């Protein structure tokens, strides 16, 4: 049997224990950078394997290095582990036992898949032309866990800089069950935060001319930001600005001293990201000044654009189509407006991020999406995710070793 054939059989044999591991993680979700129970579960699942395991100092990350049977380069596989502050409403018999916390984005599957990949690659380590770095990351959901792990040296954990990196994300909707997809270039948007506080002078609601009303100016800015987007930016290099929080006032007949709002900003290129920073700050300050008020404006950078190296995207697409059949792979036409801190890894080394449809029954186009309290993810895709991880790592090592000499 070929390596691919035995990898496939061995991945299928892992399915039962992967389901059990995923359900255990799902019942006990944790949020943020510090996931002690999750870290303990991962370490226990890796116990007994011949891996070089280290844990983070600023987070509860786990990094495991698998040494291949032959000298060569190193590649990285990543799985994020954190959950969301969401009250679960799925009704599953393994629903979250933690009030107000849920694996609503499928990171429990990612963690189980990476554990499975560790087991699978360990069983075939003699065939590997180099090393595999397994990156178990906390804090993807707005905590910049990838940034913390990069700062602690995850890319050099094998003693050499990894030559390529791969990650995967399950989708509860949008893509059909079992379908793999990715695209070259921009895959996901950059995510940033805009915080604006308009400061005026309070007074009686019946006499606005004796006050300086910050609510009316802040409300105007919400609309002006949309006009800025449509009249300043190229529709083929899109920008999304969504105000999700607005605060002002205490009672209907009182003009307050200040009003504030916060917005999420999504861009798909570094150039648009820099331009929207400058334009949004200038707009808010100038409009407020035009009414005799002031605006304190913060543009807070979060995650950069997720960019797949074109050759690595083609490589990942080819592996998925060959291993699972061409009917299981569909190229993604447009980027997603969501964001990912795996983008930080792809800024440092070439690689690719792949999506895997994990919808549960029914129509994937109308299923509850990732982050919904009703989002459900199929256990059936676990062994497929493990197999793609393993194939990407093994074949990337073969490719990079051949290119090196």
C-alpha positions as CSV (number, residue, x, y, z in Angstrom):
1,X,0.0,0.0,0.0
2,X,1.1,3.5,-0.7
3,X,1.6,6.1,2.1
4,X,-1.6,7.9,1.1
5,X,-3.6,4.6,1.2
6,X,-2.4,3.8,4.7
7,X,-2.9,7.3,5.9
8,X,-6.5,7.1,4.7
9,X,-7.1,3.9,6.5
10,X,-5.4,5.0,9.7
11,X,-7.3,8.3,9.7
12,X,-10.6,6.5,9.5
13,X,-9.6,4.2,12.4
14,X,-9.1,7.3,14.5
15,X,-12.7,8.6,14.0
16,X,-14.2,7.1,17.1
17,X,-11.7,8.5,19.6
18,X,-11.7,11.9,17.8
19,X,-15.5,12.2,18.2
20,X,-15.1,11.4,21.9
21,X,-12.3,14.0,22.3
22,X,-14.3,16.6,20.4
23,X,-17.4,16.1,22.6
24,X,-15.3,16.3,25.7
25,X,-13.8,19.7,24.5
26,X,-17.3,20.9,23.5
27,X,-18.7,20.2,27.0
28,X,-16.0,22.3,28.7
29,X,-15.3,25.3,26.5
30,X,-13.0,28.1,27.6
31,X,-12.6,31.7,26.3
32,X,-9.5,33.7,25.7
33,X,-5.8,33.2,26.1
34,X,-5.9,31.0,29.2
35,X,-7.6,27.6,28.6
36,X,-6.2,25.4,31.4
37,X,-8.7,22.5,31.0
38,X,-8.3,22.5,27.2
39,X,-4.5,22.6,27.5
40,X,-4.6,19.7,30.0
41,X,-6.9,17.7,27.6
42,X,-4.5,18.3,24.7
43,X,-1.5,17.3,26.6
44,X,-3.2,14.1,27.8
45,X,-4.2,13.3,24.2
46,X,-0.6,13.7,23.0
47,X,0.9,11.7,25.9
48,X,2.8,8.7,24.8
49,X,3.8,10.1,21.4
50,X,7.4,10.8,20.7
51,X,7.0,14.6,20.4
52,X,8.9,17.5,21.7
53,X,6.2,19.3,23.6
54,X,6.4,22.8,25.1
55,X,3.7,25.1,26.6
56,X,3.4,28.9,26.4
57,X,4.3,31.4,29.1
58,X,2.0,34.2,28.1
59,X,-0.8,31.8,27.1
60,X,-1.9,28.2,27.6
61,X,-0.6,27.3,24.2
62,X,0.8,23.9,23.3
63,X,3.6,23.4,20.7
64,X,4.6,19.9,19.7
65,X,7.4,19.1,17.3
66,X,7.3,15.8,15.5
67,X,10.7,14.7,14.1
68,X,10.6,12.9,10.7
69,X,12.6,9.9,9.8
70,X,14.8,11.8,7.4
71,X,16.4,15.2,7.7
72,X,14.7,18.0,5.9
73,X,12.7,21.2,6.3
74,X,9.9,21.9,8.8
75,X,6.3,22.7,8.2
76,X,3.6,23.9,10.5
77,X,0.0,22.8,11.1
78,X,-2.3,25.0,13.3
79,X,-5.4,24.3,15.3
80,X,-7.1,27.0,17.4
81,X,-8.7,25.9,20.7
82,X,-10.8,28.7,22.2
83,X,-14.5,29.1,22.4
84,X,-16.9,32.1,22.4
85,X,-19.0,33.9,25.0
86,X,-22.2,32.5,23.6
87,X,-25.0,30.7,25.4
88,X,-25.5,27.4,23.5
89,X,-29.0,26.7,22.1
90,X,-28.3,23.5,20.0
91,X,-29.9,21.0,22.2
92,X,-27.1,18.5,21.6
93,X,-26.5,15.8,24.2
94,X,-22.9,17.0,24.5
95,X,-23.9,20.7,24.8
96,X,-21.7,23.1,26.8
97,X,-21.8,22.7,30.5
98,X,-20.3,26.2,31.0
99,X,-22.9,28.9,31.3
100,X,-22.5,31.6,28.6
101,X,-19.6,29.8,26.8
102,X,-19.9,27.7,23.7
103,X,-17.7,26.3,20.9
104,X,-19.8,28.1,18.4
105,X,-17.0,28.4,15.8
106,X,-15.9,24.8,15.6
107,X,-12.5,25.2,17.3
108,X,-13.3,22.0,19.3
109,X,-13.1,20.2,15.9
110,X,-9.9,22.0,15.0
111,X,-8.3,20.8,18.2
112,X,-9.4,17.3,17.8
113,X,-8.3,17.2,14.1
114,X,-4.8,18.5,15.1
115,X,-4.5,15.8,17.8
116,X,-5.5,13.3,15.2
117,X,-2.9,14.6,12.7
118,X,-0.3,14.3,15.4
119,X,-1.2,10.6,16.0
120,X,-1.4,9.9,12.3
121,X,1.9,11.5,11.4
122,X,3.6,10.0,14.4
123,X,2.6,6.5,13.1
124,X,4.2,7.4,9.7
125,X,7.1,9.5,11.0
126,X,9.7,7.3,9.3
127,X,8.4,8.4,5.9
128,X,8.6,12.1,6.6
129,X,11.3,14.1,5.0
130,X,11.6,16.7,7.8
131,X,9.7,17.9,10.9
132,X,6.2,19.0,11.7
133,X,5.4,21.7,14.1
134,X,1.9,21.3,15.7
135,X,0.5,24.7,16.8
136,X,-2.3,24.4,19.4
137,X,-3.4,28.0,19.8
138,X,-5.6,29.7,22.3
139,X,-7.1,33.1,21.9
140,X,-8.0,33.3,18.2
141,X,-11.4,35.0,18.9
142,X,-10.1,38.5,19.2
143,X,-7.2,37.8,21.7
144,X,-4.4,37.6,19.1
145,X,-3.2,34.2,20.3
146,X,-1.2,33.7,17.1
147,X,0.7,36.9,17.8
148,X,1.6,35.6,21.3
149,X,2.8,32.3,19.9
150,X,4.8,34.0,17.2
151,X,6.5,36.1,19.9
152,X,7.4,33.0,21.8
153,X,9.0,31.4,18.7
154,X,6.5,28.9,17.4
155,X,7.8,29.3,13.8
156,X,11.3,28.2,15.0
157,X,10.2,25.5,17.4
158,X,11.9,22.8,15.3
159,X,15.3,24.5,15.4
160,X,14.8,26.0,12.0
161,X,12.2,28.4,10.5
162,X,9.2,26.5,9.1
163,X,9.2,26.6,5.3
164,X,5.4,26.6,5.0
165,X,2.3,26.7,7.2
166,X,-1.3,25.3,6.8
167,X,-4.5,25.8,8.8
168,X,-8.1,24.7,8.4
169,X,-11.5,26.0,9.5
170,X,-14.8,24.2,9.6
171,X,-18.0,26.0,8.5
172,X,-21.4,25.2,9.9
173,X,-23.1,26.8,6.9
174,X,-22.2,28.4,3.5
175,X,-20.3,25.4,2.2
176,X,-21.8,21.9,1.6
177,X,-20.9,19.2,4.1
178,X,-17.5,17.7,3.3
179,X,-16.5,20.3,0.7
180,X,-13.0,21.8,0.9
181,X,-12.4,25.3,-0.5
182,X,-9.7,28.0,-0.6
183,X,-8.4,30.6,-3.0
184,X,-5.0,32.2,-3.9
185,X,-4.3,35.7,-2.6
186,X,-6.7,37.4,-0.2
187,X,-8.9,34.8,1.6
188,X,-10.2,36.8,4.6
189,X,-10.4,40.4,5.6
190,X,-8.3,42.5,8.0
191,X,-10.3,43.4,11.1
192,X,-9.8,46.6,13.0
193,X,-11.8,48.6,15.5
194,X,-12.9,52.3,15.3
195,X,-13.8,54.0,18.6
196,X,-15.3,57.5,18.6
197,X,-16.3,59.7,21.5
198,X,-17.9,63.0,20.5
199,X,-17.7,65.6,23.3
200,X,-20.0,68.6,23.5
201,X,-21.8,70.4,26.3
202,X,-24.9,69.1,28.0
203,X,-28.1,71.0,28.6
204,X,-31.9,70.8,28.5
205,X,-33.5,68.9,25.6
206,X,-36.0,71.8,25.1
207,X,-33.2,74.3,24.4
208,X,-30.6,72.6,22.2
209,X,-29.3,76.0,21.1
210,X,-27.9,76.6,24.6
211,X,-26.0,73.3,24.5
212,X,-23.7,71.5,22.0
213,X,-25.4,68.2,21.3
214,X,-23.0,65.3,20.8
215,X,-25.7,62.7,20.0
216,X,-26.8,64.4,16.8
217,X,-23.1,64.7,15.6
218,X,-22.3,61.1,16.6
219,X,-25.5,59.9,14.8
220,X,-24.5,61.9,11.7
221,X,-21.1,60.3,11.8
222,X,-22.6,56.8,11.6
223,X,-24.2,57.7,8.3
224,X,-21.2,59.8,7.1
225,X,-18.9,56.8,7.5
226,X,-21.0,54.8,5.1
227,X,-20.9,57.7,2.6
228,X,-17.1,57.8,3.0
229,X,-16.9,54.1,2.1
230,X,-19.0,54.4,-1.1
231,X,-17.5,57.7,-2.3
232,X,-13.8,57.2,-1.3
233,X,-13.0,53.5,-1.9
234,X,-12.8,51.4,-5.0
235,X,-15.7,48.9,-5.0
236,X,-13.2,46.3,-6.3
237,X,-11.1,46.7,-3.2
238,X,-14.0,46.8,-0.7
239,X,-14.3,48.3,2.7
240,X,-16.9,47.4,5.3
241,X,-17.6,49.7,8.3
242,X,-20.3,48.5,10.7
243,X,-21.3,50.4,13.8
244,X,-22.4,47.8,16.4
245,X,-22.4,49.9,19.6
246,X,-23.8,53.4,20.2
247,X,-24.1,55.0,23.6
248,X,-25.4,58.5,24.6
249,X,-27.6,60.1,27.1
250,X,-29.5,59.1,30.3
251,X,-33.0,60.6,29.7
252,X,-35.1,61.8,26.7
253,X,-35.0,65.5,27.7
254,X,-31.4,65.7,28.7
255,X,-28.6,66.6,26.2
256,X,-25.5,64.8,27.5
257,X,-21.9,66.0,27.5
258,X,-20.8,63.1,25.3
259,X,-21.9,60.3,23.0
260,X,-19.8,57.4,21.7
261,X,-19.9,54.6,19.2
262,X,-17.7,51.6,18.2
263,X,-17.4,50.1,14.7
264,X,-15.7,47.1,13.1
265,X,-13.8,47.9,10.0
266,X,-13.0,45.2,7.4
267,X,-10.6,45.7,4.5
268,X,-9.1,43.3,1.9
269,X,-5.7,45.0,1.2
270,X,-3.0,46.6,3.2
271,X,-3.4,49.8,1.1
272,X,-7.2,50.1,1.8
273,X,-6.5,49.4,5.4
274,X,-4.1,52.3,5.8
275,X,-6.4,54.6,3.8
276,X,-9.5,53.8,5.9
277,X,-7.5,54.5,9.0
278,X,-6.6,58.0,7.8
279,X,-10.0,58.8,6.3
280,X,-12.1,57.7,9.2
281,X,-10.1,59.6,11.8
282,X,-10.1,62.7,9.6
283,X,-13.8,62.5,8.9
284,X,-14.9,62.1,12.6
285,X,-12.6,64.9,13.8
286,X,-13.6,67.3,11.0
287,X,-17.3,66.8,11.2
288,X,-17.3,67.2,15.0
289,X,-15.2,70.4,14.6
290,X,-17.6,71.7,12.0
291,X,-20.3,71.8,14.7
292,X,-18.1,73.2,17.4
293,X,-17.5,69.9,19.2
294,X,-14.5,67.6,19.5
295,X,-14.1,63.9,18.7
296,X,-11.6,61.5,20.3
297,X,-11.0,58.9,17.7
298,X,-9.0,55.6,18.1
299,X,-8.3,53.2,15.2
300,X,-7.2,50.0,16.8
301,X,-5.5,47.4,14.6
302,X,-6.6,43.8,15.2
303,X,-5.8,41.2,12.5
304,X,-4.2,41.8,9.1
305,X,-5.5,40.4,5.8
306,X,-5.3,36.7,5.5
307,X,-3.3,36.1,2.3
308,X,-2.7,32.6,0.8
309,X,0.6,32.3,-1.2
310,X,-0.7,31.5,-4.7
311,X,1.5,28.4,-5.2
312,X,0.6,27.1,-1.8
313,X,-3.1,27.6,-2.4
314,X,-2.7,25.6,-5.7
315,X,-0.8,22.9,-3.8
316,X,-3.5,22.6,-1.1
317,X,-6.3,22.6,-3.6
318,X,-4.5,19.9,-5.6
319,X,-4.0,17.7,-2.5
320,X,-7.6,18.0,-1.4
321,X,-8.9,17.1,-4.9
322,X,-6.5,14.2,-5.3
323,X,-7.1,12.7,-1.8
324,X,-10.9,13.2,-1.6
325,X,-11.9,13.4,-5.3
326,X,-12.5,16.5,-7.4
327,X,-16.1,16.6,-6.4
328,X,-15.0,17.4,-2.8
329,X,-13.1,20.5,-3.8
330,X,-14.5,23.8,-5.0
331,X,-12.4,26.9,-5.5
332,X,-13.7,29.9,-3.5
333,X,-14.4,32.8,-5.8
334,X,-14.4,35.7,-3.4
335,X,-12.8,36.4,0.0
336,X,-14.7,36.2,3.3
337,X,-15.4,39.3,5.3
338,X,-14.4,37.4,8.5
339,X,-10.9,37.7,9.8
340,X,-8.3,35.3,11.3
341,X,-5.1,35.7,13.3
342,X,-3.6,32.9,11.3
343,X,-3.0,35.8,9.0
344,X,0.0,36.7,11.2
345,X,1.6,33.3,10.5
346,X,1.0,33.8,6.7
347,X,2.7,37.2,6.9
348,X,5.8,35.5,8.1
349,X,6.0,32.3,6.1
350,X,4.1,31.2,2.9
351,X,1.2,28.8,3.3
352,X,-2.5,28.3,2.9
353,X,-5.7,28.4,4.9
354,X,-8.5,26.0,3.9
355,X,-12.2,25.8,4.7
356,X,-14.1,22.6,5.3
357,X,-17.9,22.4,5.1
358,X,-19.3,20.7,8.3
359,X,-23.0,21.4,8.0
360,X,-25.3,19.1,9.8
361,X,-28.2,17.9,7.5
362,X,-30.7,20.2,5.8
363,X,-29.6,23.0,3.6
364,X,-26.2,24.4,4.3
365,X,-27.3,27.7,2.7
366,X,-29.8,28.3,5.5
367,X,-28.1,26.5,8.4
368,X,-27.1,28.6,11.5
369,X,-23.7,30.1,10.8
370,X,-20.5,30.1,12.8
371,X,-20.9,32.1,16.0
372,X,-24.6,31.4,16.2
373,X,-25.8,29.9,19.5
374,X,-27.5,27.3,17.3
375,X,-24.4,26.5,15.1
376,X,-23.8,22.8,14.8
377,X,-20.8,21.0,13.2
378,X,-20.8,17.5,11.9
379,X,-18.5,14.9,13.6
380,X,-18.3,13.1,10.3
381,X,-15.6,15.5,8.9
382,X,-13.2,14.9,11.7
383,X,-11.2,12.1,10.1
384,X,-11.2,14.0,6.8
385,X,-9.7,17.0,8.5
386,X,-7.0,14.8,10.0
387,X,-6.2,13.2,6.7
388,X,-5.9,16.6,4.9
389,X,-3.6,17.9,7.7
390,X,-1.4,14.8,7.4
391,X,-1.3,14.8,3.6
392,X,-0.5,18.5,3.4
393,X,2.3,18.1,5.9
394,X,3.8,15.0,4.4
395,X,3.6,16.3,0.8
396,X,4.8,19.8,1.7
397,X,7.9,18.2,3.3
398,X,8.5,16.2,0.2
399,X,8.1,19.3,-2.0
400,X,10.2,21.6,0.2
401,X,12.9,19.0,0.7
402,X,13.2,18.5,-3.1
403,X,13.3,22.3,-3.7
404,X,16.1,22.6,-1.1
405,X,18.3,20.2,-2.8
